[in-house]
Amino acid sequence: HTFLRTSIMLARGVSVAARCRGAIGTSGPRTVSAARTFCTEGGQLPRPPVPKSLEELKTDFCYHITIPVEYCELDAMAHVNNTNYFKWFETIRVRQFATINPEFSFTPTGIKPVISETWCRYRRPIALYDTVVVGLRAVGIDRDRGEFKHVYAVWSTKQETVAAMGGCTIVVCDFDNGGTRTPVPEDWLPMIK
């Protein structure tokens, strides 16, 4: 409940004092400025810069896909429903893992990535007949903690600008050992860099 309220305040650009539990990595209060940072499980990271061109997005984000906007993705306001951005983030995340390692499976056995946190900052509405380019890049890789982060950018080709920025924190879990957190496997590093 507090996390949701804090997230809403951050999305509105309000500085808030958030008390982070020891399990999150800090024990005292801290101030988070939505304009410059985003709060993550492992602490704060600088807010990623917004690409100014499609070429910049394709250069700065190591992996990108093109997705046409479908009619079924629209809401009553005739623009893409907010939940679809998270679907696009999931699509690029899964495709990135599958492209680099076609044998990677998402069954709950062995060592797997698990989303512990996700966010999206909406900048402009996207409408029908648009095509988006979604870019992904990894930041904040902490191999020993078994954690890394993705940053996403959604480029509207019709508007020729970034329509949304998002991200997620991914923890690595060993499902053969009760789903406990484990270090990022060495062979995953090429997938997430």
Accessible surface in RSA format (square Angstrom, percent):
REM  Atomic radii and reference values for relative SASA: ProtOr
REM  Chains: A
REM  Algorithm: Lee & Richards
REM  Probe-radius: 1.40
REM  Slices: 20
REM RES _ NUM      All-atoms   Total-Side   Main-Chain    Non-polar    All polar
REM                ABS   REL    ABS   REL    ABS   REL    ABS   REL    ABS   REL
RES HIS A   1   174.17  95.2 127.87  88.9  46.31 118.5  93.17  96.0  81.00  94.3
RES THR A   2    86.85  61.8  84.78  85.9   2.08   4.9  58.19  78.2  28.66  43.3
RES PHE A   3   128.55  64.3 121.09  75.0   7.46  19.4 125.58  76.1   2.97   8.5
RES LEU A   4   109.57  61.0 108.99  78.0   0.58   1.5 109.02  76.6   0.55   1.5
RES ARG A   5   119.58  50.2 117.02  59.7   2.57   6.1  55.39  75.7  64.19  38.9
RES THR A   6    22.94  16.3  22.23  22.5   0.72   1.7  12.04  16.2  10.90  16.5
RES SER A   7    36.96  31.2  31.43  41.9   5.53  12.7  27.60  58.8   9.36  13.1
RES ILE A   8    75.02  42.7  73.54  54.8   1.48   3.6  74.95  54.0   0.07   0.2
RES MET A   9    66.33  34.3  66.33  43.9   0.00   0.0  51.60  43.9  14.73  19.5
RES LEU A  10    24.39  13.6  23.77  17.0   0.62   1.6  23.95  16.8   0.43   1.2
RES ALA A  11    63.52  58.4  40.12  61.9  23.39  53.2  47.41  66.8  16.11  42.7
RES ARG A  12   182.11  76.5 147.17  75.0  34.94  83.2  53.12  72.6 128.98  78.2
RES GLY A  13    41.06  50.6   0.00   N/A  41.06  50.6  11.68  32.1  29.38  65.8
RES VAL A  14    65.15  42.9  60.67  54.9   4.48  10.8  65.15  56.6   0.00   0.0
RES SER A  15    67.21  56.8  45.28  60.4  21.93  50.5  24.37  51.9  42.85  60.0
RES VAL A  16    11.89   7.8   5.99   5.4   5.90  14.2  11.89  10.3   0.00   0.0
RES ALA A  17    84.37  77.6  50.50  77.9  33.86  77.0  51.09  72.0  33.27  88.1
RES ALA A  18    15.96  14.7  11.66  18.0   4.29   9.8  15.96  22.5   0.00   0.0
RES ARG A  19   172.86  72.6 143.60  73.2  29.26  69.7  65.63  89.7 107.23  65.0
RES CYS A  20     8.17   6.2   5.84   6.5   2.33   5.5   0.62   1.6   7.55   8.1
RES ARG A  21   162.36  68.2 154.30  78.7   8.06  19.2  74.58 101.9  87.78  53.2
RES GLY A  22    57.76  71.2   0.00   N/A  57.76  71.2  30.32  83.2  27.44  61.5
RES ALA A  23    88.64  81.5  51.34  79.2  37.29  84.8  64.32  90.6  24.32  64.4
RES ILE A  24    40.43  23.0  39.73  29.6   0.70   1.7  39.76  28.6   0.67   1.8
RES GLY A  25    54.76  67.5   0.00   N/A  54.76  67.5  24.51  67.3  30.25  67.8
RES THR A  26    53.05  37.7  44.68  45.3   8.38  20.0  53.05  71.3   0.00   0.0
RES SER A  27    95.28  80.5  75.40 100.6  19.88  45.8  40.39  86.0  54.89  76.9
RES GLY A  28    26.17  32.3   0.00   N/A  26.17  32.3  20.42  56.0   5.75  12.9
RES PRO A  29    95.79  69.8  74.38  67.8  21.41  77.8  74.52  61.5  21.27 132.2
RES ARG A  30    39.63  16.6  29.43  15.0  10.20  24.3  36.79  50.3   2.84   1.7
RES THR A  31    91.47  65.1  72.19  73.2  19.28  46.0  44.53  59.8  46.94  71.0
RES VAL A  32     0.51   0.3   0.51   0.5   0.00   0.0   0.51   0.4   0.00   0.0
RES SER A  33    19.29  16.3  16.81  22.4   2.48   5.7   9.94  21.2   9.35  13.1
RES ALA A  34     0.95   0.9   0.00   0.0   0.95   2.2   0.00   0.0   0.95   2.5
RES ALA A  35    76.01  69.9  50.89  78.5  25.12  57.1  56.87  80.1  19.14  50.7
RES ARG A  36   165.84  69.6 156.52  79.8   9.32  22.2  67.71  92.5  98.13  59.5
RES THR A  37    30.76  21.9  30.55  31.0   0.21   0.5  30.37  40.8   0.39   0.6
RES PHE A  38    13.15   6.6  12.40   7.7   0.75   1.9  13.15   8.0   0.00   0.0
RES CYS A  39    30.38  23.0  22.71  25.3   7.67  18.0   6.04  15.3  24.34  26.2
RES THR A  40     3.46   2.5   1.74   1.8   1.71   4.1   2.42   3.2   1.04   1.6
RES GLU A  41    40.43  23.2  36.60  27.7   3.82   9.1  19.77  38.2  20.66  16.9
RES GLY A  42    39.76  49.0   0.00   N/A  39.76  49.0   5.86  16.1  33.90  75.9
RES GLY A  43    13.42  16.5   0.00   N/A  13.42  16.5  13.37  36.7   0.05   0.1
RES GLN A  44    76.85  43.0  48.49  35.4  28.36  67.5   9.88  21.0  66.97  50.8
RES LEU A  45    39.34  21.9  38.72  27.7   0.62   1.6  39.34  27.6   0.00   0.0
RES PRO A  46   103.26  75.3  96.14  87.6   7.12  25.9  96.72  79.9   6.53  40.6
RES ARG A  47    50.79  21.3  36.45  18.6  14.34  34.1  24.87  34.0  25.92  15.7
RES PRO A  48    10.84   7.9   3.22   2.9   7.63  27.7   6.93   5.7   3.91  24.3
RES PRO A  49    92.81  67.6  79.50  72.5  13.30  48.4  90.57  74.8   2.23  13.9
RES VAL A  50    43.49  28.6  37.45  33.9   6.05  14.6  37.53  32.6   5.96  16.2
RES PRO A  51     5.14   3.7   0.92   0.8   4.23  15.4   1.59   1.3   3.55  22.1
RES LYS A  52   175.97  85.8 146.42  89.8  29.55  70.3 110.71  99.6  65.26  69.5
RES SER A  53    39.77  33.6  38.19  51.0   1.58   3.6  30.89  65.8   8.88  12.4
RES LEU A  54    40.04  22.3  38.58  27.6   1.47   3.7  38.58  27.1   1.47   3.9
RES GLU A  55   123.50  70.9 120.28  91.0   3.22   7.7  68.42 132.3  55.08  45.0
RES GLU A  56    59.92  34.4  53.72  40.6   6.19  14.7  25.51  49.3  34.41  28.1
RES LEU A  57     0.00   0.0   0.00   0.0   0.00   0.0   0.00   0.0   0.00   0.0
RES LYS A  58    91.64  44.7  77.12  47.3  14.51  34.6  30.66  27.6  60.98  65.0
RES THR A  59   113.01  80.4  83.52  84.7  29.48  70.3  65.28  87.7  47.72  72.1
RES ASP A  60    57.04  40.0  40.56  40.4  16.48  39.0   9.25  21.8  47.79  47.7
RES PHE A  61     0.88   0.4   0.78   0.5   0.11   0.3   0.78   0.5   0.11   0.3
RES CYS A  62    78.37  59.3  38.83  43.3  39.54  92.9  44.44 112.6  33.93  36.6
RES TYR A  63    44.12  20.6  41.90  23.8   2.23   5.8  34.53  25.9   9.59  11.8
RES HIS A  64    67.15  36.7  50.73  35.3  16.41  42.0  28.16  29.0  38.98  45.4
RES ILE A  65    20.20  11.5  13.98  10.4   6.22  15.0  20.20  14.5   0.00   0.0
RES THR A  66    85.01  60.5  62.43  63.3  22.58  53.8  40.87  54.9  44.15  66.7
RES ILE A  67    23.82  13.6  23.37  17.4   0.45   1.1  23.82  17.2   0.00   0.0
RES PRO A  68    74.31  54.2  73.98  67.4   0.33   1.2  73.98  61.1   0.33   2.1
RES VAL A  69    11.47   7.5   0.00   0.0  11.47  27.6   0.00   0.0  11.47  31.1
RES GLU A  70    87.26  50.1  85.91  65.0   1.35   3.2  24.50  47.4  62.76  51.2
RES TYR A  71   167.90  78.4 161.41  91.8   6.48  16.9 112.83  84.8  55.06  67.9
RES CYS A  72   110.86  83.9  76.26  85.0  34.60  81.3  47.48 120.3  63.38  68.3
RES GLU A  73     4.88   2.8   3.95   3.0   0.92   2.2   2.38   4.6   2.50   2.0
RES LEU A  74    35.94  20.0  14.26  10.2  21.68  54.5  14.26  10.0  21.68  58.3
RES ASP A  75    44.63  31.3  25.96  25.8  18.67  44.1  21.51  50.6  23.12  23.1
RES ALA A  76   111.22 102.3  64.81 100.0  46.41 105.6  78.04 109.9  33.17  87.9
RES MET A  77   144.87  75.0 123.63  81.8  21.24  50.6  97.35  82.8  47.52  63.0
RES ALA A  78    65.03  59.8  55.64  85.9   9.38  21.3  57.94  81.6   7.08  18.8
RES HIS A  79    52.90  28.9  52.90  36.8   0.00   0.0  35.88  37.0  17.02  19.8
RES VAL A  80     1.57   1.0   0.00   0.0   1.57   3.8   0.00   0.0   1.57   4.2
RES ASN A  81    50.28  34.7  50.28  48.6   0.00   0.0   6.60  15.9  43.68  42.2
RES ASN A  82    77.00  53.1  75.35  72.8   1.64   4.0  15.57  37.5  61.43  59.4
RES THR A  83    96.11  68.4  90.82  92.1   5.28  12.6  75.03 100.8  21.07  31.9
RES ASN A  84    17.89  12.3  17.09  16.5   0.80   1.9   0.80   1.9  17.09  16.5
RES TYR A  85     4.35   2.0   4.35   2.5   0.00   0.0   0.83   0.6   3.52   4.3
RES PHE A  86    69.51  34.8  64.40  39.9   5.11  13.3  64.89  39.3   4.62  13.2
RES LYS A  87    96.02  46.8  90.63  55.6   5.39  12.8  65.62  59.1  30.40  32.4
RES TRP A  88     1.72   0.7   1.72   0.8   0.00   0.0   1.65   0.9   0.07   0.1
RES PHE A  89     2.15   1.1   2.15   1.3   0.00   0.0   2.15   1.3   0.00   0.0
RES GLU A  90    90.41  51.9  90.41  68.4   0.00   0.0  14.04  27.2  76.37  62.4
RES THR A  91    35.04  24.9  29.24  29.6   5.80  13.8  19.25  25.9  15.79  23.9
RES ILE A  92     0.00   0.0   0.00   0.0   0.00   0.0   0.00   0.0   0.00   0.0
RES ARG A  93    34.10  14.3  34.10  17.4   0.00   0.0   6.88   9.4  27.22  16.5
RES VAL A  94    58.30  38.4  58.25  52.7   0.05   0.1  58.30  50.7   0.00   0.0
RES ARG A  95   119.01  50.0 117.80  60.1   1.21   2.9  33.00  45.1  86.01  52.1
RES GLN A  96     1.99   1.1   1.99   1.5   0.00   0.0   0.25   0.5   1.73   1.3
RES PHE A  97     0.88   0.4   0.88   0.5   0.00   0.0   0.88   0.5   0.00   0.0
RES ALA A  98    43.19  39.7  38.64  59.6   4.55  10.3  39.14  55.1   4.05  10.7
RES THR A  99    86.01  61.2  61.05  61.9  24.97  59.5  55.49  74.5  30.52  46.1
RES ILE A 100    78.68  44.8  51.35  38.3  27.33  65.9  56.42  40.6  22.26  60.4
RES ASN A 101    51.29  35.4  49.92  48.2   1.37   3.3   9.49  22.8  41.80  40.4
RES PRO A 102   111.29  81.1  83.45  76.1  27.84 101.2  85.55  70.6  25.74 160.0
RES GLU A 103   157.65  90.5 128.24  97.0  29.42  70.0  50.88  98.4 106.78  87.2
RES PHE A 104    30.07  15.0  11.23   7.0  18.84  49.0  15.35   9.3  14.71  42.1
RES SER A 105    50.52  42.7  42.92  57.3   7.61  17.5  33.95  72.3  16.58  23.2
RES PHE A 106   102.53  51.3  70.23  43.5  32.30  84.0  72.64  44.0  29.90  85.6
RES THR A 107    69.72  49.6  67.27  68.2   2.44   5.8  64.42  86.5   5.30   8.0
RES PRO A 108   102.78  74.9  88.39  80.6  14.39  52.3  91.33  75.4  11.45  71.2
RES THR A 109    76.72  54.6  76.29  77.3   0.43   1.0  59.64  80.1  17.08  25.8
RES GLY A 110    20.30  25.0   0.00   N/A  20.30  25.0  20.08  55.1   0.23   0.5
RES ILE A 111    65.63  37.3  53.81  40.1  11.82  28.5  53.81  38.8  11.82  32.1
RES LYS A 112    24.89  12.1  24.89  15.3   0.00   0.0   7.72   7.0  17.16  18.3
RES PRO A 113    23.26  17.0   7.29   6.6  15.96  58.0   7.54   6.2  15.72  97.7
RES VAL A 114    55.28  36.4  50.25  45.5   5.03  12.1  55.28  48.0   0.00   0.0
RES ILE A 115    65.21  37.1  43.17  32.2  22.05  53.1  43.17  31.1  22.05  59.8
RES SER A 116    51.48  43.5  14.00  18.7  37.48  86.3  22.79  48.5  28.69  40.2
RES GLU A 117    28.55  16.4  19.42  14.7   9.14  21.8  18.11  35.0  10.44   8.5
RES THR A 118    61.87  44.0  43.28  43.9  18.59  44.3  40.79  54.8  21.08  31.9
RES TRP A 119    46.58  18.7  42.07  20.4   4.51  10.6  46.06  24.6   0.52   0.9
RES CYS A 120    18.92  14.3   0.22   0.2  18.70  43.9   0.22   0.6  18.70  20.2
RES ARG A 121    70.94  29.8  69.07  35.2   1.87   4.4  24.61  33.6  46.33  28.1
RES TYR A 122    88.11  41.1  62.07  35.3  26.04  67.8  58.71  44.1  29.40  36.2
RES ARG A 123   117.39  49.3  82.81  42.2  34.58  82.3  17.65  24.1  99.74  60.4
RES ARG A 124   120.36  50.5 115.19  58.7   5.17  12.3  14.56  19.9 105.80  64.1
RES PRO A 125    88.55  64.5  76.73  69.9  11.82  43.0  82.85  68.4   5.69  35.4
RES ILE A 126     0.17   0.1   0.00   0.0   0.17   0.4   0.05   0.0   0.12   0.3
RES ALA A 127    45.79  42.1  44.01  67.9   1.78   4.1  44.01  62.0   1.78   4.7
RES LEU A 128    38.15  21.2  35.46  25.4   2.69   6.8  35.46  24.9   2.69   7.2
RES TYR A 129   182.77  85.3 151.50  86.2  31.27  81.4 121.73  91.5  61.04  75.2
RES ASP A 130     4.52   3.2   1.14   1.1   3.38   8.0   1.12   2.6   3.40   3.4
RES THR A 131    43.43  30.9  42.30  42.9   1.13   2.7  17.21  23.1  26.22  39.6
RES VAL A 132     0.00   0.0   0.00   0.0   0.00   0.0   0.00   0.0   0.00   0.0
RES VAL A 133     3.92   2.6   3.92   3.6   0.00   0.0   3.92   3.4   0.00   0.0
RES VAL A 134     0.00   0.0   0.00   0.0   0.00   0.0   0.00   0.0   0.00   0.0
RES GLY A 135     0.00   0.0   0.00   N/A   0.00   0.0   0.00   0.0   0.00   0.0
RES LEU A 136     0.10   0.1   0.10   0.1   0.00   0.0   0.10   0.1   0.00   0.0
RES ARG A 137    45.10  18.9  45.10  23.0   0.00   0.0  18.07  24.7  27.02  16.4
RES ALA A 138    20.75  19.1   0.38   0.6  20.36  46.3   0.38   0.5  20.36  53.9
RES VAL A 139    43.02  28.3  36.22  32.8   6.80  16.4  43.02  37.4   0.00   0.0
RES GLY A 140    35.74  44.1   0.00   N/A  35.74  44.1  21.18  58.1  14.57  32.6
RES ILE A 141    57.66  32.8  25.23  18.8  32.44  78.2  25.23  18.2  32.44  88.0
RES ASP A 142    54.21  38.0  49.99  49.8   4.22  10.0  19.01  44.7  35.20  35.1
RES ARG A 143    89.15  37.4  84.63  43.1   4.52  10.8  30.83  42.1  58.32  35.3
RES ASP A 144   120.49  84.4 101.58 101.1  18.92  44.7  31.18  73.4  89.32  89.1
RES ARG A 145    84.28  35.4  75.70  38.6   8.58  20.4  50.50  69.0  33.78  20.5
RES GLY A 146     0.00   0.0   0.00   N/A   0.00   0.0   0.00   0.0   0.00   0.0
RES GLU A 147     3.13   1.8   3.13   2.4   0.00   0.0   0.00   0.0   3.13   2.6
RES PHE A 148     0.00   0.0   0.00   0.0   0.00   0.0   0.00   0.0   0.00   0.0
RES LYS A 149     8.45   4.1   8.45   5.2   0.00   0.0   5.87   5.3   2.58   2.8
RES HIS A 150     0.49   0.3   0.00   0.0   0.49   1.3   0.00   0.0   0.49   0.6
RES VAL A 151     1.49   1.0   1.49   1.3   0.00   0.0   1.49   1.3   0.00   0.0
RES TYR A 152     0.00   0.0   0.00   0.0   0.00   0.0   0.00   0.0   0.00   0.0
RES ALA A 153     0.00   0.0   0.00   0.0   0.00   0.0   0.00   0.0   0.00   0.0
RES VAL A 154     0.00   0.0   0.00   0.0   0.00   0.0   0.00   0.0   0.00   0.0
RES TRP A 155    10.33   4.1  10.33   5.0   0.00   0.0   7.62   4.1   2.71   4.4
RES SER A 156     0.00   0.0   0.00   0.0   0.00   0.0   0.00   0.0   0.00   0.0
RES THR A 157    51.19  36.4  37.56  38.1  13.64  32.5  31.24  42.0  19.95  30.2
RES LYS A 158   130.84  63.8  99.27  60.9  31.58  75.2  78.73  70.9  52.12  55.5
RES GLN A 159    65.93  36.9  39.58  28.9  26.34  62.7  33.51  71.3  32.42  24.6
RES GLU A 160   131.44  75.5 115.69  87.5  15.75  37.5  29.23  56.5 102.21  83.5
RES THR A 161    31.28  22.2  30.64  31.1   0.64   1.5  11.07  14.9  20.21  30.5
RES VAL A 162     0.38   0.3   0.06   0.1   0.32   0.8   0.06   0.1   0.32   0.9
RES ALA A 163     0.11   0.1   0.00   0.0   0.11   0.3   0.00   0.0   0.11   0.3
RES ALA A 164     0.00   0.0   0.00   0.0   0.00   0.0   0.00   0.0   0.00   0.0
RES MET A 165     7.37   3.8   7.37   4.9   0.00   0.0   7.37   6.3   0.00   0.0
RES GLY A 166     0.00   0.0   0.00   N/A   0.00   0.0   0.00   0.0   0.00   0.0
RES GLY A 167     0.03   0.0   0.00   N/A   0.03   0.0   0.03   0.1   0.00   0.0
RES CYS A 168     3.34   2.5   0.00   0.0   3.34   7.8   1.73   4.4   1.60   1.7
RES THR A 169     1.51   1.1   1.50   1.5   0.01   0.0   0.00   0.0   1.51   2.3
RES ILE A 170     0.14   0.1   0.14   0.1   0.00   0.0   0.14   0.1   0.00   0.0
RES VAL A 171    12.21   8.0  12.21  11.1   0.00   0.0  12.21  10.6   0.00   0.0
RES VAL A 172     0.00   0.0   0.00   0.0   0.00   0.0   0.00   0.0   0.00   0.0
RES CYS A 173    14.00  10.6  14.00  15.6   0.00   0.0   0.12   0.3  13.88  15.0
RES ASP A 174    29.96  21.0  29.96  29.8   0.00   0.0   0.88   2.1  29.08  29.0
RES PHE A 175    73.93  37.0  53.96  33.4  19.97  52.0  53.96  32.7  19.97  57.2
RES ASP A 176   111.93  78.4  73.09  72.7  38.84  91.8  33.24  78.2  78.69  78.5
RES ASN A 177    95.90  66.1  87.46  84.5   8.44  20.3  14.55  35.0  81.35  78.6
RES GLY A 178    76.56  94.4   0.00   N/A  76.56  94.4  41.42 113.7  35.14  78.7
RES GLY A 179    27.02  33.3   0.00   N/A  27.02  33.3   8.31  22.8  18.71  41.9
RES THR A 180    69.45  49.4  63.13  64.0   6.32  15.1  65.57  88.1   3.88   5.9
RES ARG A 181    91.89  38.6  63.43  32.3  28.46  67.8  40.30  55.1  51.58  31.3
RES THR A 182    25.79  18.3  22.71  23.0   3.08   7.3   7.24   9.7  18.56  28.1
RES PRO A 183    67.37  49.1  64.11  58.4   3.27  11.9  64.11  52.9   3.27  20.3
RES VAL A 184     0.15   0.1   0.00   0.0   0.15   0.4   0.00   0.0   0.15   0.4
RES PRO A 185    25.21  18.4  16.40  14.9   8.81  32.0  25.21  20.8   0.00   0.0
RES GLU A 186   113.12  64.9 106.42  80.5   6.70  16.0  56.92 110.1  56.21  45.9
RES ASP A 187   106.07  74.3  86.43  86.0  19.64  46.4  47.52 111.8  58.55  58.4
RES TRP A 188    13.33   5.3  13.33   6.5   0.00   0.0   0.71   0.4  12.62  20.5
RES LEU A 189    24.97  13.9  24.93  17.8   0.04   0.1  24.97  17.5   0.00   0.0
RES PRO A 190    92.77  67.6  71.46  65.1  21.31  77.5  80.64  66.6  12.13  75.4
RES MET A 191     4.82   2.5   4.62   3.1   0.20   0.5   4.62   3.9   0.20   0.3
RES ILE A 192     0.30   0.2   0.00   0.0   0.30   0.7   0.06   0.0   0.24   0.6
RES LYS A 193   140.65  68.6 108.10  66.3  32.55  77.5  79.89  71.9  60.75  64.7
END  Absolute sums over single chains surface
CHAIN  1 A    10348.4       8239.0       2109.4       6000.8       4347.6
END  Absolute sums over all chains
TOTAL         10348.4       8239.0       2109.4       6000.8       4347.6
